[in-house]
Amino acid sequence: MKKLVVVAMIFLLGTAWWSTIDNFGVKKAEYRQHIAAAEKYEKQQIYYDAVLEYKNALEENPNQSELWIKIAQDYRNLGSDDEFEEACNQAISLEDDKHEALFMLTDYYLEEGRREDAIALLKRQAEKTKYNGDIKEKLQSLAGEVQTVSADYDEISTECSGYMYVKSGDLYGFLNSSGQEILRPEYQSVGLFGDWGVAPVQKDGESYYIDTNNYKRRQPEEAYQYLGTEKQGIIPAEKDGKWGYLNRQFQPLTEFIYDAATPILDGFGAVKQGESWALIGDDLQMATDFVFSDVLQDEWGFCSRNGVAFVKSGEQYILVDAEGKQLGSESYEVAYPFVSDQPAAVMQSGKWGFVSIDGSKTLECMFAGAKSFSGIGYAPVQTDDGWGYIKQNGDIAVQPQFEDAKAFNSRGIAPVKTDGSWKLIQLDIY
């Protein structure tokens, strides 16, 4: 009896297996028939019936991105734009490392003048898939469009630590990294919001510190002509025409014996006596003698970034480390301070190029004007047509069109000058 049961079970399993194989064979044959019929209709330009055959084929084998691409192409030939988009999106949902449908829909959007839709689609898919190298390349190929995102000012600084200063008339205020005015221009001078969250300002003959709510937060009992940005717990200050350094409690850390002093950043700063400059460490000990005729400073007064600085030795500028040791062997007629860890602009023989933090040249000197690369990899350059932006390989990213331009921040926002005024522009892709 048991043997009969076993035999019966084997027979039933075999029958089911054979039925499955037979059914699969039938479906495969039907699938091929639908594909052949669709291709025949396409040759006859009978696109609607071709679509129907492809959809019948999908019922037999549903996860075929290639068939949805063919359906999309046929809908495009029919002029059915909505159905074309829907078919493309179906194909995109099934694609993995291939992005034929994605780029087909992207190109369609661009042809139709729907640039924002194309960019949004690419960004969305770049976030969804790990195989996104070609998607990012496609995005970068579309980069370069900008729009104005701020009011006009007489001056806008390069962003530093999330803030830009603006000047309107003779007064200064602040924008945040998005370009929103957080403090209207009302001060005679301003500095950067430092490590303890306050910024030095001057107003009505007084120097003190404010927070981002515009509340007065710190002021020394003694009168100082100038209070600088606090970094690493150290404040440069001017008193009775001489400069020195204070701590956060406004206690002197050095004698006031210098004719100028920069904030400390990335381990060092610079001080001046007479006509000569020296480097000073964050321990406020002299790192060099007073041997430099100039030390380049950015718009916020910092001379150091990434542990390096440009100093003038003789008639030329050189790149040095915190101890004054030259990096690289080149010297320059003038240079522009680093604004990020990306290359800085330097001039040789009247033309501008770029060098890295170690002093090696990354782009030959060939531009009429240039400023340093920002963290997103774009740098302002000047041509006969005005100021624009380049990528690190030297290709134009934003066409020259401005009277002047400064570095982009991490949000793709940069100050530019047009019609005599400064405003902010926003990159659509960065």
C-alpha positions in Angstrom: 0.0 0.0 0.0 2.8 2.4 0.9 4.5 1.7 -2.4 1.3 2.6 -4.2 1.1 5.9 -2.4 4.7 6.8 -3.2 4.2 5.9 -6.8 1.0 8.0 -7.0 2.8 11.0 -5.4 5.7 10.7 -7.9 3.2 10.5 -10.7 1.4 13.6 -9.5 4.6 15.6 -9.0 5.9 14.5 -12.4 2.6 15.5 -14.0 2.7 18.9 -12.3 6.3 19.4 -13.3 5.6 18.5 -16.9 2.6 20.8 -16.9 4.7 23.7 -15.6 7.3 23.2 -18.3 4.7 22.8 -21.0 2.9 25.9 -19.8 6.2 27.8 -19.7 6.9 26.7 -23.2 3.5 27.9 -24.4 4.0 31.3 -22.7 7.5 31.7 -24.2 6.1 30.9 -27.6 3.2 33.4 -27.1 5.7 36.0 -25.9 7.8 35.6 -29.0 4.7 35.8 -31.2 3.7 39.1 -29.6 7.2 40.6 -30.0 7.3 39.5 -33.7 3.8 41.0 -34.3 4.8 44.3 -32.6 8.0 44.6 -34.6 6.0 43.9 -37.8 3.5 46.7 -36.9 6.4 49.1 -36.2 7.9 48.5 -39.7 4.5 49.4 -41.1 4.4 52.4 -38.7 1.2 51.1 -37.1 2.4 52.2 -33.7 -0.8 51.8 -31.7 -1.1 48.1 -32.5 2.6 47.7 -31.8 2.0 49.0 -28.3 -0.9 46.6 -27.8 1.3 43.7 -28.8 4.2 44.8 -26.5 1.7 45.1 -23.6 0.5 41.5 -24.4 4.1 40.4 -24.3 4.5 42.1 -20.9 1.6 40.0 -19.5 3.7 36.9 -20.3 6.9 38.4 -18.9 6.2 41.6 -16.9 9.7 42.8 -15.7 11.1 43.9 -19.0 12.4 47.4 -19.1 13.3 47.0 -22.7 9.7 46.5 -23.7 8.6 49.6 -21.8 11.3 51.5 -23.7 9.9 50.2 -27.0 6.4 51.2 -25.9 7.6 54.7 -24.9 9.2 55.1 -28.4 6.0 54.0 -30.1 4.0 56.5 -28.0 6.4 59.2 -28.9 5.9 58.3 -32.6 2.1 58.6 -32.0 2.6 62.0 -30.4 1.1 60.7 -27.1 3.3 62.6 -24.7 1.6 61.7 -21.5 1.7 58.0 -22.3 5.3 58.4 -23.4 6.2 59.8 -20.0 4.3 57.1 -18.2 6.0 54.3 -20.2 9.4 55.9 -19.6 8.8 56.0 -15.8 7.7 52.3 -15.9 11.0 51.4 -17.6 13.0 53.6 -15.2 11.5 51.7 -12.3 12.8 48.4 -13.7 16.3 49.7 -14.7 19.3 49.0 -12.5 22.7 49.9 -13.9 21.4 50.8 -17.3 19.7 54.2 -17.7 18.5 54.2 -21.2 14.9 55.1 -20.3 16.1 57.7 -17.8 18.2 59.6 -20.3 15.4 59.2 -23.0 13.0 61.0 -20.7 15.6 63.5 -19.6 16.4 64.4 -23.3 12.6 64.7 -23.9 12.2 67.2 -21.1 15.2 69.2 -22.4 13.7 69.3 -25.9 10.4 70.5 -24.6 12.1 73.3 -22.6 11.4 71.5 -19.3 14.9 71.9 -17.9 13.8 71.9 -14.2 11.9 68.7 -14.7 15.0 67.1 -16.3 17.3 68.1 -13.5 14.8 67.0 -10.8 14.4 63.6 -12.5 18.2 63.1 -12.7 18.7 64.2 -9.1 15.9 61.9 -7.8 17.4 58.9 -9.6 20.9 59.7 -8.6 19.8 59.4 -5.0 17.9 56.1 -5.6 20.5 54.1 -7.3 24.1 53.2 -6.4 25.0 52.9 -10.1 24.8 56.6 -10.6 28.2 57.7 -12.1 26.7 58.3 -15.6 23.7 60.1 -14.0 26.1 62.5 -12.2 28.0 63.0 -15.5 24.7 63.9 -17.2 23.8 66.3 -14.4 27.2 68.0 -14.7 26.8 68.3 -18.5 23.7 70.4 -17.8 25.4 72.7 -15.2 25.8 76.4 -15.7 22.4 77.9 -15.5 22.0 80.5 -12.7 19.3 82.7 -11.2 19.4 85.8 -9.0 18.4 85.0 -5.4 19.0 88.3 -3.5 18.6 92.0 -3.4 21.3 94.4 -4.7 24.0 95.6 -2.4 27.1 97.7 -2.7 29.2 94.8 -1.6 28.8 91.1 -0.7 31.6 89.1 0.8 32.6 85.5 0.1 30.8 83.2 2.5 32.8 82.0 5.5 31.5 79.7 8.2 27.9 80.1 7.0 27.8 83.9 6.7 28.4 86.7 4.2 28.6 90.3 5.1 26.9 92.9 3.0 27.4 96.6 2.6 24.7 99.1 1.8 26.0 102.7 1.6 28.4 102.9 4.5 26.8 100.3 6.7 27.3 96.5 7.0 25.0 93.6 7.8 24.8 89.8 7.4 23.3 87.2 5.1 23.2 83.5 5.9 24.4 80.8 3.5 21.1 80.7 1.8 21.3 84.4 1.0 18.7 85.5 3.5 19.3 88.8 5.2 19.5 88.0 8.9 20.9 91.3 10.1 20.2 94.5 8.1 23.1 96.8 7.4 23.5 99.1 10.5 27.1 98.8 11.5 30.2 100.7 10.6 32.2 97.4 10.4 31.6 93.8 11.1 33.7 90.6 11.6 32.9 86.9 11.3 30.8 85.0 13.8 33.5 83.2 15.7 33.8 79.9 17.6 31.6 81.2 20.5 28.8 82.3 18.2 29.2 86.1 18.3 30.6 88.6 15.8 32.5 91.8 16.4 30.8 95.0 15.2 31.4 98.7 15.5 28.6 101.2 15.9 28.4 104.7 17.3 32.1 104.6 18.2 31.8 101.4 20.2 33.2 98.0 19.6 31.3 94.9 20.9 30.0 91.5 20.0 26.5 90.5 18.8 24.8 87.2 18.2 22.7 86.2 15.2 19.6 87.6 16.8 21.3 91.0 16.8 21.5 91.0 20.6 24.5 92.7 22.1 26.3 89.9 24.0 29.9 90.8 24.9 31.8 94.0 25.5 35.1 94.6 27.3 35.2 97.1 30.1 38.3 98.7 28.5 37.9 100.7 25.3 39.3 99.1 22.1 39.4 100.8 18.7 38.9 97.4 17.1 37.9 93.9 18.2 38.4 91.0 15.8 37.0 87.6 15.2 37.5 85.1 18.0 39.0 81.8 16.7 40.6 79.1 18.9 39.8 81.2 21.9 42.0 84.1 20.7 40.9 87.7 19.7 43.0 90.2 17.8 42.4 93.7 19.1 43.6 97.3 18.7 44.2 99.6 21.6 45.8 103.0 21.5 47.0 102.4 17.9 48.7 99.1 18.7 47.6 95.5 18.3 47.7 92.4 20.5 45.6 89.4 21.4 42.9 88.8 24.1 41.2 85.7 25.4 37.4 85.3 25.6 37.4 87.1 28.9 39.1 90.1 27.2 42.3 89.5 29.2 45.5 90.3 27.4 47.4 87.3 26.0 50.2 89.4 24.5 51.6 92.9 24.8 50.0 95.4 22.4 53.2 96.0 20.4 52.1 95.2 16.8 51.0 97.5 14.0 48.5 95.0 12.8 47.4 91.4 13.7 45.2 88.9 12.0 42.8 86.3 13.6 44.3 82.9 14.3 43.0 80.1 12.0 44.2 76.6 11.4 47.1 77.0 13.8 48.5 80.4 13.0 48.1 84.0 12.1 50.3 87.0 11.2 51.5 90.2 13.0 53.1 93.3 11.6 55.8 95.6 13.0 56.7 98.7 11.0 56.6 97.6 7.3 57.4 93.9 8.0 55.2 90.9 8.8 55.9 87.7 10.7 53.9 84.5 11.3 52.6 83.8 14.8 51.5 80.4 16.2 48.3 79.6 18.0 50.4 79.6 21.2 51.1 83.2 20.3 54.8 82.5 20.0 56.6 83.9 17.0 56.9 81.3 14.2 59.1 83.4 12.0 61.0 86.7 12.2 59.6 89.8 10.7 60.9 89.0 7.2 57.9 89.4 4.9 56.8 92.6 3.2 53.2 91.4 3.0 50.9 88.6 4.1 47.8 88.1 2.0 44.4 88.2 3.8 40.9 87.3 2.7 37.9 89.5 3.0 37.4 88.5 6.7 41.0 89.3 7.6 42.3 85.7 7.8 45.7 85.0 6.3 45.8 81.3 7.0 43.7 78.4 5.7 44.5 74.7 5.5 47.7 75.5 7.4 49.2 77.6 4.6 49.5 81.3 3.7 50.8 83.4 0.9 53.5 85.8 1.9 55.6 88.3 0.0 59.4 87.6 0.1 61.3 90.1 -1.9 59.3 91.1 -5.0 57.3 87.8 -5.2 54.7 86.0 -3.3 55.3 82.4 -2.1 53.2 79.8 -0.4 54.4 78.8 3.1 53.4 76.6 6.0 52.8 77.6 9.6 56.5 77.8 10.2 57.2 80.0 7.1 58.7 77.1 5.1 58.1 77.5 1.4 55.8 74.9 -0.3 56.7 74.1 -3.9 59.3 76.0 -5.8 57.2 78.6 -7.6 56.8 82.3 -6.8 54.1 84.6 -8.0 53.5 88.2 -8.8 50.3 88.1 -6.7 48.0 85.5 -5.4 44.5 85.1 -4.0 44.0 83.4 -0.6 42.6 79.9 -0.3 38.9 79.9 0.4 38.6 76.1 0.7 40.8 73.0 0.4 40.6 73.4 -3.4 43.3 75.2 -5.5 44.1 78.9 -5.0 44.5 81.5 -7.8 48.1 82.8 -8.6 49.5 85.1 -11.2 52.7 84.7 -13.2 53.7 86.8 -16.2 50.4 88.7 -16.0 48.2 85.6 -16.3 46.3 83.7 -13.7 46.4 80.0 -12.9 46.0 77.7 -9.9 48.0 75.9 -7.3 47.1 73.3 -4.7 47.8 73.3 -1.0 51.2 71.7 -1.5 52.2 74.3 -4.0 51.9 72.2 -7.1 50.3 73.8 -10.1 46.9 72.4 -11.1 46.1 74.8 -14.0 48.6 76.8 -16.1 48.4 80.6 -15.9 46.2 81.5 -18.8 43.4 83.7 -17.5 43.1 87.5 -17.5 41.8 87.2 -13.9 41.0 84.5 -11.4 40.0 83.8 -7.8 40.4 80.6 -5.8 38.3 77.5 -6.2 35.5 76.9 -3.7 34.6 73.6 -2.1 32.2 72.7 -4.9 35.0 72.8 -7.4 34.2 76.0 -9.3 36.4 79.1 -9.5 35.7 82.6 -10.8 37.8 83.6 -13.9 37.9 86.6 -16.1 37.9 86.6 -19.9 37.3 89.3 -22.6 33.6 88.8 -22.0 33.7 89.4 -18.3 33.8 87.1 -15.2 32.4 83.6 -15.2 33.3 80.2 -13.6 35.3 77.2 -14.5 35.5 73.6 -13.3 38.8 72.2 -12.1 39.7 70.8 -15.5 39.5 74.3 -16.9 36.1 73.9 -18.7 33.7 76.7 -18.5 30.9 76.0 -16.0 29.1 79.4 -16.1 29.6 81.6 -19.1 31.6 84.9 -18.6 28.9 87.6 -18.2 29.5 89.5 -14.9 31.5 92.6 -14.0 33.0 90.7 -11.1 32.5 87.4 -9.3 33.4 85.6 -6.1 33.4 82.0 -4.9 30.4 79.7 -4.6 29.4 78.3 -1.3 28.4 74.7 -0.5 24.8 75.6 -1.5 25.8 76.7 -5.0 25.3 80.4 -4.1 27.9 83.1 -5.1 28.2 86.9 -5.1 28.4 88.5 -8.6 28.5 92.1 -9.7 26.2 93.4 -12.5 25.2 96.9 -13.5 27.4 98.3 -10.7 25.7 96.3 -7.9 26.4 93.0 -6.1 23.8 90.3 -5.8 23.7 86.5 -5.2 23.2 83.9 -7.9 22.2 80.3 -7.4 23.5 77.4 -9.6 20.8 75.0 -10.7 23.3 72.1 -10.5 26.4 71.9 -8.2 
